[in-house]
């Protein structure tokens, strides 16, 4: 089955999300692969300065406008960084008060993405009582996590990793019954140990897991390269072969043992595409442009991975509705499908891949056409590998049977 992506919806027919950066690019860690710290230069020369903090007036206007522009009865706020917890607990208590003031009958949800090192009992009480969802960045077992996720002035030789502090925060959230999920990056090291990586999350009681491939290229001056620029891959980037092997190995563990118990974002999104519904993750959607970013100073950008001057839509004072539904943002979103190379348009997996994230489309096709996703080879291997069980799970859902039946199916003869 290959659902069609021929119809591209008007942006007004879909919700628009805005990721807020209340502390700008400020962070209390120095991860090797962080793509965001250099963005501090866009708003302040020193990422620790007051200029990187969202003012009270900007916060209130953002909350007011964001609620007003929503077309549904539920509104999701996402707080990101840098490290958003650097703003302190009082800031987020103010957030809740303002949301209640402007809710106008709508249901408000909040999600906070954090490195977890600043969590304490007071934070956990707040997060539990206000029913916030917390995403924690953690890259698996200690030796894998600490290889790249360091505290300031970190030196791998002297134990300045962050894993123990992150785990302390996770255990606190578990004790206070805070709803949380894990966000892990797949880099050159984690990709080489997929089973140990996945077993770590399963054994620690994580039920919601998302992972993101680390692929970064630097210009000659060391700054990040855009997809249409030349750049050299960083040593911690995952390559296409590693990515494909990682996905297939983790998928086999998940589909044989944990369907219905552990929810892996990429696998859920793949099943959604197989069923012909929205995947719920922007990288696999036909178009982009419905997940923008507001920086601490009120500047709005097209996407978290495109916080560059050429992708600045404007300022909060110009109106979020005007910016997020602007022709510029619509063009940015449609460019994802408009610039697909012929190889992608003819690919049997287009219905579930859609060229993946534009930030990774810097490779060339077999015919030399630009715009191919760097991880294409890995994704093609993954989609071919999961196709039989995805088709089975899709049919089970159509017949109103739980996808976990796939475990019984796998116990019998399989086509792979």
VENMOKA-V354625 format. One line per field, one symbol per residue. phi: phi as a letter, one per 40 degrees, with the letter a starting at -180 (. if undefined). psi: psi as a letter, one per 20 degrees, with the letter a starting at -180 (. if undefined). burial: + if it has 9 or more other ideal C-beta (glycine too) atoms within 8 Angstrom, else -. Layout:
# VENMOKA-V354625
phi->???
psi->???
burial->???
This chain:
# VENMOKA-V354625
phi->.bdcbccbcccccbcbbbccbcbgcdacbbcdcccbdccdccbacbccccccbcccccdcccccccccccbbcbbbbbbbafbccccgccdcccdccccccbcfgccbbbbbbacgcbcaccccccccccfccbcbcabgddcccccbbbcdfcbdcbgccbdcccccccccccccfccabbbbcbbcccccbcccdccdccccgcbbbbbbccbbbbcccgccccdcbcabcccccccdcccccdccccccccccbbcgbbbbdccccccccccgbdcgbccbccbbgbacbbcccgcbbcadcbcbdcbccibdccgcdcccbccccccdccdcccbccddcccccbdcbbfgfcdcbcbcbcccgcchccdcddcccccccccdccccccccccccfbcdccccccccccbca
psi->pnqqkhpoqqhijqqpqoppmhjcjpqjrmpgjpihhiihihhphoijrhijpprhhggghgggggghiqiriqpppppabbohiiiqhhghhhggghghhjhliqppqqpppqiiijpahgghgghghjlqppppoplbrghggihhnqrqkqohikkkrighhghggghghhhjlppqrpoqqoahghhimhghgghghghikpiopqqppooqqqrhjirqprhjqqrppqhjqqrhggggggggghgggghhhjpigpopghgghghghhikrpijphhjqhrajjnapprhjiqpqhqhjlmqhijohbqhiiohghghkrhghhgggihghhjprhhghipijhhigkibphijmjrqrhjjprjqphjgggghggghgigghggghghghhjkqqiiihhghhiapqj.
burial->--+-+-----+----+++++++++++++++-+++-+++++--++--+---++++---++++++++++-++---++-+++++++++++---++++++-++--++--+-++++++++++++---++++++---++++++++++--++++++++--+-+---++++-++++++-+++-+-+-++++++++++++-++++++++++---+-++++-+++++++----++-+-+-+--+-+++-+-++++++++++-+++--++--+-++++++++++++---+-+--++-++++++++++++++++++-++---++++-+---+-+++++--++-++++++-+++-++--+-++++++++++-+++--+---+-+++++++++++++-++-+++++++-++-----+-+++-++------
